[in-house]
């Protein structure tokens, strides 16, 4: 049974952890450690268009910030799924353990589950409340 008193805080903790992870992975790893040109070169070396590196960095930075602040959390959690599916695809040939050379696939797969849980839970406590669009209000009325 879900404890309705603590569930919003559980969603908050998950949201902050995912947001920090996305920021660390994008700003620190892809921008500072590997550099943007290095990340673009890496994407191209594995057969992906270089523009995907920019899109990945943008998705991870914007997604991380939005998750931390609690802005459109369900949409953001679903929006970063393609990045994580791409990570599983890339790491699939390296085996299970992420400490394998080239990294394994279990960590990005775990993150897919975590963002799916976040999408199901919603923002939780202390989220920025963005006003709904007319279409979102109509969709909520249709479901209720």
Phi, psi and omega in degrees: 000139180279130176276108185293344178279326183257343182304318178299328179282328174296317177297321177299312181299315178298316181300314180294316180299315178295317180298315179296318180300314180296319178294316180297319183289328181271299185292315182283303187288306187282328183265312185274309184287301184275341187068155180298312178300324177294320178294318177299314179300321178296313179302316179294326181292337178260012174091009178262148175299141181303330180298335178296330177296315178297317180295322178294313179300315179299314180298319181289320179291307181296318179296318179298315179296314181298320179295315180300316181282340182082036181262121177046051189300315181299314180296316180296315180301317177290328181292332179272354179303316179300325177297315182289323176297320176298322178294319177297316179302313182295317186275354185304322182281356184266000181094183187286310191281131183291343177278356174299159176302127182084356179078140178270183187260355186290324182291311177297328177293319175300319179296327175300314178297317182296317179288330175295318176297317179298318179297323179288322182285323187090193189288324184080203184287154173057043177261149174290129182267104179268130180302143179285148172283167179300321180294320179293320178297317180296319179296320179294321178295323181293326181283325185287000000 
